[in-house]
Amino acid sequence: MKIAVSSCIVNFMADISTLGRRIRHFRVAAGLTLEQLGDFTGTAPSQLSMVENGHREPRLSLLEAIASALDVSASDLLAAEAPSPRAALEIEMEKAQASPAYRELGLPVLRPTRAMSDTTLKTIVGLHRELDRRARLSIATPEQARRANTQQRLRMRERNNYLPEIELIAEQATTAVGHTSGALTHRTVAEMAERVGLSIVHTDDLPSSARAVVDLEHGRIYIPPASIPGGHGLRSLALQAVARSIFDYAAPVDYADFLRQRLEASYFAAACLMPQTASVSFLERAKRDRNIAIEDFRDSFGVTHEAAALRFTNLATHHLGITLHYLRVNGDGTVVGAYENDGLPLPQDATGSTEGEVVCRHWSARRAFARTTRTTEHYQYTDTPAGTYFEATQTGTGAASEFSITLGFPYAQSKWFRGRESQAREVSTCPDARCCRRPEDGLTERWVGQAWASPRVRSHLFAPLPHGTYPGVDDREMYEFLEAHAND
């Protein structure tokens, strides 16, 4: 099932370079010249030459006429495979020279000719592959990654974190398997995968750098065993792989493209696990009752608290008219993920990035860690330079450390939410350093020069993102895994 959507998703179109070479291949095999094919189809040879060279996309009527003249089917001409190994090399060479990386070099375009030997062609293509590999080694330095992430967050803010084109695709995908509301079962997810030619395989030897791997040749989605802790997230991993098939993603060309693909696949998975129609109906009822609670939203669809909170950010502004902010914060106060369209002044570095920055000690995201009982959400009002916000925070423990998930809203919106009667109130003047970052009066003078500490070094801050087709995933490890399972 391949579906074309707006510019947010990859636009699917025929590869006219491959199409042209397939037409030439079948024309030569039929023993026809361009002039003779032109006579059969009523088309000037010069126009046919442009089609064969990939410079013009033929109309459907012309394509059918060419197929008839060559005694093949239109689907034979439209097949994705190059007609010969040499043609595959020529196509790869042309695509490489059309890439932004090559154009930046300012070098002339070298066209493959009949006089060019296969050895020369292989050498040139090999050089392009190496240039591309080396470019990928630096596609995501930490600074580049932070900038790309910031730009994506700003773009999603402009859209209120809502992607209607993906909502539609997800709704169609879940409706096709008869699911409309409630928790999406693992069996239903498996059926959705089967509809795009994939089967789910649980394995305990996935590459250490990958959460899931898709084998397109054999139509398999490899994910961890269902019995592992946190297995509730396996449905999302499988659905993200389904999204990859539906959206027909190519390998990302840079880190920003990788982030876009990841966001869209994650959005699709969330929209399947919590379908728009059922979710909006649930939330509208809760709003009418003035009793919106993420824990209820979570339990109704059988997802994690974080997944429910993120899904709420997709739907709240567009469907409920509620602006908000979302934070995932580690136990040390550093931001892991953030979104806002309610004016909350998020901490930012010089590039505008929020991830990795430390939130105010007075915000609910950090105050919640001080509670002795964490089975329920922590509710509080926080006065900030941008106004007063009502915040609901749930804490949890991850593989590395504890974390908190916060949804916050301008004071005027608090009337719709459970917990609004909270008497907890904090005052934050951040980003003013005097709020919570500078030591209290006298402490600096008391201890400067008299203190020493052994820092907990965050080694990941010094490391570039691991090299590979997908940032963070070791290509060798992934390919060796696929080869080991190819004959299963």
C-alpha positions in Angstrom: 0.0 0.0 0.0 1.8 3.1 -1.2 0.0 6.4 -0.6 1.0 9.8 -1.8 0.4 12.7 0.6 1.3 16.4 0.8 4.9 17.8 0.9 5.3 16.7 4.5 5.6 13.1 3.2 7.8 11.9 0.3 6.2 12.5 -3.1 6.0 9.3 -5.0 6.7 9.5 -8.7 8.2 7.3 -11.4 11.9 7.3 -11.9 12.0 8.7 -15.4 15.7 7.9 -15.8 15.0 4.2 -15.3 11.9 4.4 -17.4 13.8 5.9 -20.3 16.5 3.2 -20.2 13.9 0.4 -20.1 12.2 1.9 -23.2 15.6 2.0 -24.9 16.4 -1.6 -23.8 13.2 -3.0 -25.2 13.4 -0.8 -28.4 16.9 -2.2 -29.2 15.8 -5.7 -28.3 13.0 -5.3 -30.9 15.4 -4.1 -33.5 13.8 -0.7 -33.9 15.4 2.7 -34.5 14.0 5.9 -33.0 12.6 6.8 -36.3 10.8 3.5 -36.7 9.4 3.7 -33.2 8.4 7.3 -33.9 6.5 6.1 -37.0 4.6 3.5 -34.9 3.7 6.0 -32.2 3.2 9.1 -34.2 6.0 10.9 -32.2 9.0 12.8 -33.4 12.3 10.9 -32.8 13.7 13.9 -31.0 10.9 13.7 -28.4 11.4 9.9 -28.0 15.1 10.6 -27.5 14.4 13.0 -24.7 12.2 10.3 -23.1 14.9 7.7 -23.4 17.5 10.0 -21.9 15.3 10.7 -18.9 14.7 14.4 -19.8 11.0 14.1 -20.4 8.2 12.1 -18.7 5.9 10.5 -21.3 2.2 10.9 -21.2 0.3 7.8 -20.3 -1.1 7.6 -23.9 2.4 7.7 -25.3 3.7 5.1 -22.9 0.9 2.7 -23.9 1.6 3.4 -27.6 5.3 2.6 -27.0 4.5 -0.6 -25.1 2.2 -1.7 -27.9 4.9 -1.0 -30.6 7.5 -2.9 -28.6 5.1 -5.8 -27.8 5.5 -5.5 -24.1 3.1 -4.3 -21.3 3.2 -0.8 -19.8 4.1 -2.4 -16.5 7.2 -3.9 -18.1 8.3 -0.4 -19.0 7.4 1.0 -15.6 9.3 -1.6 -13.5 11.7 -0.2 -11.0 14.7 -2.3 -11.9 17.3 -1.1 -14.4 17.3 -3.2 -17.6 20.9 -4.2 -17.2 23.9 -3.9 -14.8 25.5 -1.2 -17.0 22.2 0.8 -17.1 22.1 0.6 -13.3 25.6 2.1 -13.1 24.7 4.9 -15.5 21.5 5.7 -13.5 23.5 5.8 -10.3 26.1 8.0 -11.8 23.5 10.5 -13.1 21.8 10.6 -9.7 25.1 11.2 -7.9 26.0 14.1 -10.1 22.5 15.6 -9.6 22.9 15.6 -5.9 23.4 18.8 -3.9 26.8 17.6 -2.6 28.2 17.1 -6.1 26.7 20.4 -7.4 28.5 22.2 -4.6 31.8 21.1 -6.0 31.3 23.2 -9.1 32.5 20.4 -11.3 31.1 19.7 -14.8 28.6 16.9 -15.3 30.1 13.9 -16.9 27.6 12.0 -19.0 28.0 8.2 -19.5 28.6 7.5 -23.2 28.8 4.3 -25.2 32.5 4.7 -25.5 32.9 4.7 -21.8 34.0 1.2 -20.7 32.2 -0.7 -17.9 35.5 -0.5 -15.8 35.6 3.3 -16.1 31.9 3.6 -15.2 32.4 1.3 -12.2 35.4 3.4 -11.0 33.5 6.7 -11.3 30.4 5.3 -9.5 32.7 3.8 -6.8 34.2 7.3 -6.2 30.8 8.8 -5.9 29.8 6.1 -3.4 32.9 6.9 -1.3 32.2 10.6 -1.4 28.7 10.0 -0.3 29.9 7.7 2.5 32.4 10.3 3.7 29.7 13.0 3.6 27.5 10.7 5.8 30.3 10.5 8.4 29.7 14.1 9.2 25.9 14.4 8.7 25.3 14.8 12.3 27.8 16.5 14.6 26.1 17.4 17.9 25.7 21.0 16.8 24.2 20.1 13.5 21.9 17.7 15.2 20.7 20.3 17.7 20.1 22.9 15.0 18.2 20.4 12.9 16.1 19.3 15.9 15.4 23.0 16.7 14.2 23.8 13.2 11.9 20.8 13.2 10.4 21.8 16.6 9.8 25.3 15.2 8.1 23.9 12.1 5.9 21.7 14.2 5.0 24.6 16.4 3.8 26.5 13.3 1.4 23.5 12.6 0.4 23.2 16.2 2.1 19.8 16.2 -0.7 18.5 14.0 -0.3 16.6 10.7 -3.7 16.0 9.1 -2.2 14.1 6.1 -0.8 11.5 8.4 -3.9 11.4 10.5 -5.8 10.5 7.3 -3.4 7.7 6.4 -3.4 6.3 9.9 -7.2 6.4 10.0 -7.4 4.5 6.7 -4.9 1.9 7.9 -6.7 1.2 11.1 -10.2 1.2 9.6 -8.9 -1.3 6.9 -8.3 -3.9 9.7 -11.6 -3.1 11.5 -10.1 -1.1 14.4 -11.9 2.0 15.5 -11.4 2.5 19.3 -9.8 1.0 22.4 -6.4 -0.6 22.7 -4.8 -1.7 19.4 -3.8 -5.4 19.9 -0.5 -6.9 18.8 -2.5 -9.2 16.5 -4.1 -6.2 14.8 -0.7 -4.6 14.4 0.6 -7.8 12.8 -2.3 -7.7 10.4 -1.5 -4.1 9.5 2.0 -5.2 8.8 0.9 -8.1 6.6 -1.2 -5.7 4.5 2.0 -4.0 3.4 3.9 -7.2 2.9 5.7 -7.4 6.2 5.7 -10.0 9.0 6.8 -9.3 12.5 9.6 -11.4 13.9 10.7 -11.2 17.6 14.4 -11.8 18.2 16.7 -11.2 21.1 19.9 -10.6 19.1 19.0 -7.2 17.5 22.0 -5.0 16.9 22.8 -3.1 20.1 22.4 0.2 18.3 19.0 -0.5 16.8 15.5 -0.8 18.4 14.1 -2.5 15.3 15.4 -3.6 11.9 13.4 -4.1 8.6 14.5 -6.6 6.0 12.8 -5.4 2.8 14.1 -8.4 0.8 12.3 -11.0 2.9 9.5 -8.7 4.2 10.4 -8.9 7.9 10.2 -6.5 10.8 12.6 -7.6 13.6 11.7 -6.3 17.0 12.6 -7.5 20.6 10.8 -10.3 22.3 7.3 -9.4 23.5 8.1 -10.5 27.0 10.8 -7.9 27.7 10.2 -5.1 30.2 8.5 -2.2 28.3 7.1 -4.5 25.7 4.1 -2.3 25.4 6.2 -0.1 23.1 6.7 -3.0 20.6 3.4 -2.1 18.9 4.8 1.4 18.2 8.1 0.0 16.8 6.2 -2.3 14.4 3.9 0.5 13.3 6.9 2.8 12.6 8.2 0.0 10.3 4.8 -0.2 8.6 5.0 3.6 8.1 8.4 3.2 6.5 6.8 0.9 3.9 3.7 3.1 3.4 5.7 6.2 3.0 8.4 4.4 0.9 11.3 6.2 2.6 14.8 6.2 1.0 17.9 6.4 3.2 18.0 9.9 4.8 20.2 12.3 2.9 21.1 14.3 6.1 20.3 14.5 9.7 17.3 16.8 9.2 15.8 14.3 6.7 16.4 11.5 9.3 14.5 13.5 12.0 11.7 14.2 9.6 11.3 10.5 8.7 11.5 9.6 12.4 8.9 12.2 13.4 6.5 11.1 10.6 6.8 7.4 11.4 6.3 8.0 15.1 3.3 10.3 14.4 1.8 7.5 12.2 2.3 4.9 15.0 0.7 7.2 17.6 -2.2 8.0 15.3 -2.8 4.2 14.8 -2.5 3.4 18.5 -4.8 6.3 19.4 -7.0 7.0 16.3 -8.0 10.6 15.8 -11.8 10.1 15.7 -11.9 8.0 18.8 -9.4 10.1 20.6 -11.0 13.4 19.9 -14.4 12.0 20.9 -12.9 10.9 24.2 -11.2 14.2 24.9 -14.2 16.3 23.9 -16.3 14.4 26.4 -13.7 14.9 29.1 -13.6 18.6 28.3 -17.3 19.0 28.6 -17.0 17.3 32.0 -14.1 19.6 32.9 -12.2 16.5 33.7 -9.4 16.0 31.2 -6.7 13.7 32.6 -3.8 12.2 30.7 -4.0 9.1 32.9 -7.5 8.4 31.7 -6.5 9.1 28.1 -3.6 6.7 28.6 -5.6 3.9 30.1 -8.4 4.1 27.5 -6.0 3.2 24.7 -3.5 1.1 26.5 -0.4 3.2 25.9 2.3 4.7 28.1 1.8 8.0 29.9 4.4 9.6 27.6 2.7 8.3 24.5 -0.7 9.7 25.7 0.9 13.1 26.5 2.6 13.4 23.1 -0.6 12.4 21.4 -2.5 15.0 23.3 -0.1 17.6 21.9 -1.1 16.5 18.4 -4.8 17.0 19.0 -5.3 19.6 21.8 -4.9 22.8 19.8 -6.4 21.8 16.5 -9.5 20.0 17.9 -10.0 21.4 21.5 -8.6 25.0 21.1 -6.1 24.4 24.0 -2.5 25.7 23.8 0.0 23.9 25.9 3.6 22.8 26.6 5.2 19.4 26.9 8.4 18.4 28.6 10.3 15.2 29.2 13.0 15.9 31.8 15.6 13.7 33.4 16.1 13.5 37.1 19.0 15.9 36.9 16.7 18.5 35.3 17.9 18.3 31.7 15.4 18.4 28.9 15.1 15.3 26.7 12.1 16.5 24.7 10.1 19.7 24.5 7.2 21.4 22.7 5.3 24.5 23.3 2.8 26.8 21.6 1.5 28.6 24.8 4.4 31.1 25.2 6.2 29.3 28.1 9.9 30.5 28.0 11.7 27.2 27.5 15.4 27.2 28.4 17.5 27.6 25.2 21.2 27.7 24.2 22.7 30.2 21.8 21.3 28.1 18.8 17.8 28.1 20.1 18.0 24.4 21.1 16.2 23.3 24.3 17.2 19.6 24.5 20.0 19.2 27.0 19.3 22.5 28.8 18.3 22.5 32.4 14.7 23.6 33.5 13.9 25.8 36.4 14.0 24.1 39.8 10.5 25.5 40.5 8.8 24.1 37.5 6.5 21.1 38.1 8.8 18.9 35.9 11.4 19.1 38.7 9.2 19.6 41.8 7.5 16.3 41.1 10.7 14.4 41.9 10.6 15.7 45.5 7.3 13.8 46.2 7.5 10.7 48.3 4.4 9.2 46.6 4.5 9.2 42.8 1.7 6.9 41.9 -0.5 9.9 40.8 0.2 13.0 38.9 1.7 16.1 40.5 -0.4 19.2 40.0 0.8 22.7 40.5 0.5 26.3 39.3 3.7 28.1 38.3 4.0 31.8 38.0 6.5 32.8 35.3 7.5 36.0 33.5 5.1 34.9 30.7 2.1 34.3 33.0 0.8 31.6 35.2 0.6 28.0 34.0 -1.2 24.9 35.4 1.0 21.8 35.1 0.4 18.1 35.5 3.5 15.9 35.9 3.9 12.1 36.0 7.3 10.6 37.0 8.8 7.3 35.9 12.0 5.3 35.9 13.8 4.5 32.7 16.8 2.3 31.8 19.3 5.0 32.8 17.6 7.3 35.2 14.3 8.6 36.5 12.3 11.1 34.4 9.2 13.2 34.4 6.5 13.9 31.8 4.8 17.3 32.0 1.9 18.8 30.2 1.2 22.5 31.1 -1.4 25.0 30.1 -2.1 28.8 30.5 -4.0 29.5 33.7 -7.2 30.2 31.8 -7.2 26.7 30.3 -6.9 25.0 33.7 -10.7 24.9 34.1 -10.8 21.9 31.7 -8.4 19.7 33.7 -8.5 17.4 36.7 -6.3 18.6 39.5 -7.0 22.3 39.0 -8.0 22.5 42.7 -4.3 22.0 43.6 -3.0 24.5 46.2 0.6 23.9 45.1 2.1 27.1 43.7 5.6 28.0 42.7 7.2 31.2 41.4 9.8 31.1 38.6 11.7 34.1 37.2 13.9 32.0 34.9 15.7 32.7 32.6 16.9 35.2 35.2 19.9 33.4 36.8 19.0 34.7 40.2 15.9 32.5 40.2 17.5 29.2 40.9 21.0 29.0 39.4 23.1 31.3 41.4 24.0 30.3 45.0 22.1 32.1 47.7 23.7 35.2 49.2 26.9 34.3 51.1 27.3 30.7 49.9 29.8 31.6 47.2 31.9 33.6 49.6 31.7 30.8 52.2 32.8 28.0 49.9 34.7 29.3 47.0 38.2 27.8 47.1 37.1 25.3 49.8 35.3 22.8 47.6 36.2 20.0 45.2 33.9 17.6 43.4 34.3 14.6 41.0 31.9 15.4 38.2 29.7 12.8 36.7 31.0 13.1 33.1 28.5 12.8 30.3 30.7 11.1 27.8 28.1 11.4 25.1 28.7 15.1 25.0 32.1 14.5 23.5 31.1 12.0 20.9 29.8 12.6 17.4 26.7 10.6 16.5 27.8 7.1 15.4 28.4 6.8 11.7 26.0 4.9 9.4 23.1 5.2 7.0 20.8 5.9 10.0 22.5 8.1 12.6 23.3 6.1 15.7 23.0 2.7 13.9 26.2 0.8 13.1 25.9 -0.3 9.4 28.2 -3.3 9.8 26.3 -4.6 12.9 23.0 -4.1 11.1 24.0 -5.8 7.9 25.7 -8.7 9.7 22.4 -9.2 11.6 20.4 -9.3 8.4 22.7 -11.7 6.8 22.6 -14.0 9.8 18.8 -14.1 9.6 18.4 -14.2 5.8 17.8 -17.9 5.6 15.6 -18.2 8.7 
